[in-house]
Amino acid sequence: MDRNLAINLIRVTEAAALGAAKHMGRGDKNAADQAGVDGMRRMFDTIDVEGLVVIGEGEMDEAPMLYIGEVVGCGGTKVDIAVDPVEGTNSVAKGLPNAIAVVAMAPRGCLLNAPDMYMDKIAVGPKATGKVHLDAPISENLKATAHALDKSISDLTVTMLDRPRHQEIIKQCREVGARIKLFKDGDVAAALSTCFDDTGVDILLGIGGAPEGVIAAAALKCLGGHFQGRLMPSSDEELQRCIRMGLDVNKILYMEDLVKGNEVYFAATGISDGELLKGVVYVGKGAAKTHSVVMRSESGTIRFIETIHKFNKKPKYAY
């Protein structure tokens, strides 16, 4: 793939973030999500790819745009696309932190078309890659991570979604003395945080969305981090769907199962402020500033980009 496509992906996530940010704190998560979808879909029309959406807003009968199976782009390299135009719609609606717009891209056939269900996950940064395992006891994973990071367990920070289903994990983490940082929404952003020292996050544990797991794995592949997941169907209908898709719900999904090869691009733009990215800031009449990150696995390049948008000169970004 053309390496310049990585930079072009930033335009896609910027458009989604700028659209969604207009709805910050206004209590309507559906409006925020729709604005993000509209902006992202419009900007994809300018990108030189033939992108197949393998993870998107739902099935064709559920979503008018960015649905699974939709082809986006204006033609060119055939790629898989995984999108979440607004990861953290509740955060946007309530004016809370850590909402981002994200896109992952890889050559056609390289991203897992994960069903919309739960996934048990573990994610760590590069220093702890290969040191943890989804089936290992939590205490062992925490000890291994602390050792890899040259920390004591009491200085280790474990992050997970703030959900009742995680009470047992929280208990076990506290028993060995680890610190816990809960978050309301957005486990792609949380998984990313394990790869950057200044976020203070060392390991992600717990159950979140499977599609988000694939997107997180794409990002961690670019960063040299480590991700494992296992699908967790919550009904017989979800189980049968996995069987029809040829997915073994008992199997651990490693990085190569989720994201094949070493030609992966990932881009994200902050909608609201988070540990890694600042949110959209309106800097004057008809202008806004965005903060984004773009990564390419083949080169290992990580770029943080701040952009000032003048809406009178960029109609595709105007809302």
N, C-alpha and C positions, 0 to 999 in steps of 0.2 A: 504494500500500500504506500501511496505517496505520503511522506512524512509531514507535508504541509496540511494534510487533512486534520492533523491533531489541532492545529491552530484554528482551523475552520470550525471544529466542534465547539470551541469556546463561544463562537457567535450564536450557536444553537442554544447553549445553556444560558448565555446572557439574555437572550430574548425571552426564554421561559421565566428567568428570575425577575426581569423587569416587569413582565406581565403580572406575575403572582404578587409581587411586592406592593402593587397598587391596592391590594386587598388586606394588607397587614393590619391585624387587630380589629377587623371589621366584622368578625364573627361568622363569616360565611366561607367555610372551607371548600364548598363545591365551586363557588365563584373563583376562588384563588386557584384551584386546580384547573378549571376550564381556561382561565387566562394563561396559565403556564403552558397548557397543552396547545392553545392557539398560537402563542408566540413561538414555541419550539417547532411546531409543524410548519409554520410559515417560513421559518428560517431554513429548515431542511430543504425547501424547494430551491435554495441557492447553492447547495453543496454538491460537488461533482462525485456522487456515488449512486449506486443502485442498492439502497439499503433495505434489507428485509427486517421488519420489526419482529424480534423473537420474544422480547419482553416489553410490554407496553401497558396501555390503559385497560386491557381486558380483551375479550373476544370481539369479533366484528359486530355481533349483535348487541354488545354492551357499550361500545365506544365508537363515536363517529370518526375519531381521528386517533392516530398512533395506536391503532388496535393491532393485536398479534396477527401477523400475516400481511399487514399493509406494506407496500413498497414506497419508500421515501427517497428524496434526492432528485437531482435533475439528470441522472444518468452517469455511468462511469464504472468504477471498480465495484464488484459485487461484494457486499459486506453484510454481516449480521449487526443489528442495532438493538441495544437494550436501553430503555429510557425510563426515567422517573422524573417527569417535568416538575413536580413539586413533592419532594420527599419531606414529609412533615406538614401535611395540609392543616392539621389541628394547630400546629405551632404558628403557622401563618395567621390563621383565623384568630388566635388568641394573643398574637404579638409575642410569642415565646421564641427562644433561640434555637439554632441548629437546623433550620429549614434550608434545603439546598435544591438546586436543579442539576440532574446528573444524566450523562450519556456515556455508554461504553460501546466500543466498536471493535470488531475483529473480522477477519476474512470469512466468507460465507461458509457456514457449517461448523463454526468454532465456538459459538456461545450456546450453552444448554438452554433449551426452551423449557424453563422450569414452570411447573403448574402453579397456579395461584393458591398456595396452601402454606402451612407452617414448615419451618426448617429449624432443626437444632444446630447451633453454630458455635464455632470457636475461631477466634482470629487473634493473631499476634503480629508484631512488627518483625523486621528482618533479623534482629539479633536472636530472636527466639524461634526462628523458622526451623522446623524439624525437631523441636524440643517438646512439643505438646501433641496430644492426641485426643480426639473427641470421646473415645471410650475409656480413657484413663480417669482415675478418680480426680475430683476437682483439686484436692490437696496436692496431688502429685503434679498436676499441671501448673498450679500456682508456684510450687517450689521450683519446678524446672524453669518457669518464666523468670522468677526472681534471680535464680542462679545465672541465667543467660544475660540478664540485664545488670548483673553485679549489684543487686539490691537485697535488702532484707525483705522478708514477706510483709513486715509491718509497713514498709514503704511502697508496697505494690498496690496499684489501683486497678480494680476490676470494674468494668462497666457492663451494664445490661439494661434492657427495657424495664421500666417500672410497671411490672405486671404481677398479679397475685400468683401466677404460675411459677414465679422465680423465687418464692419464699424459701424453698429448700436449698437452692443454690446460694442464696444470701446467707443462710444459716451456716452452711459449710465454709463459705469464704470467711465469715466472722470467726469461726472456730479456730482457723489457722492464723488469724490476726491480720488478714488483708483489709485494705480500705475498699469501700464500695462507692461507685458513682452511678446513680440511676439516671436514666433519661426517659422522657415521655414518648418521643417519636424519633425516627430517623436512624436506623441501625447501619445504613451505609456510611453516614458521617462518623458514627461511633467506631466502625471497623477501620476507617481511614485514620482515625486519631491514634490507633495503636502504633502507627508507623512514624510518628513525629514526636520527638522527645518533649517539645515544649507544650504539648497538650496535657501532659501528665497522666495519660491513659496507657495502660500496659497490656491489657488483655480484655477481649470481649467474649462473654459467655451468654448462653441462653437461647431462647426460641423467638424467632422473628419470621418475617415473610421469606419464602423461597425465592421469588423473583429478585428481591433485594439482595439475597445471598449471592446470586450470580453477578450482579453489578458490583458488589463488594469484592468478590473474588477477582474480577477484572482489574479493579483498582489496586488490590494488594499484589497482583502479579506484576503490575507496573512498578510497584514500590519495593518488591523483593520480600514482601510479607508472606504470611501463611494463613490459609483458611481451610477449614473442613466443615462439611455440613451433612445432615441426614434429613431426608424428607419425612414429615410427620403428618400424614393424612388424619383428619379429625372425623371422618365419616366414611361409610362404605362407598359412597359415591366418589369421594376423593381417592380412595384406594383403587377403585376400578379405573379411574382416569389414569393413575400412575401405571397400572398394568397395561392399559391400551397404548400408552406412550413408551412402553418398554423400560420403565424405570423401576428399579428394585428398592423398595422403601426400607429394606434392612441394610442396604449398602451405604458405607461412608462415601460421600462425594468429595474427592480431592480436587486440588486446583485444576488438574488436567481434565478431570471429568466436567468441570464447570466452564472452564475457559481453555480451549485447546491452543497449542502453539505459543509462539513468542512474538506475535505481531498484534498487540492489543493497544488500543488507545482508550483513554478515560479523561473526561472533562467534567468539572463541576463549578457552579457559580453559587455563591451565597445569596440566599434570599433574606434571612435574618442572621444576626451575628452568632457565630459559633466559635469553638476552640480553634478551628483551622481556617475558616473563611469569615470575612466580614460581610454583613448583609448589604443590600442595596441602600444607598444614601442619595437623597435628592439634594443636589448642591445649588440649586437655583431654578428659576423659571425655565422649563423646557430642557433640563439637564439632570443626569443622575450618574452616580459612580458605582461600578461593580467590582467585585474581587473574586477572582477565579483561579483554579488550578487545572493544568492540563499535563498529562503524562503519556509516555510512550514506552512500552515494555522493552522493545528491541534495543533502544539506546539507553534506557534508564533515566532519561531526561525528565525532570520535574520543573515546570514553570509556573510561578505565581504571577498573575497578571491583574493589574488595576487599570480599569478603563473608564474614561469619562465619555458619556454618550450625549450628543446634541440631537434632540429628537426632531428638530426642524430640518436637519440634514440626513436623518436616518429614519425614513417613514416606517420601515418594517419594525422598528423598535418602539414606535409611538403608540400609546394606548389612551 
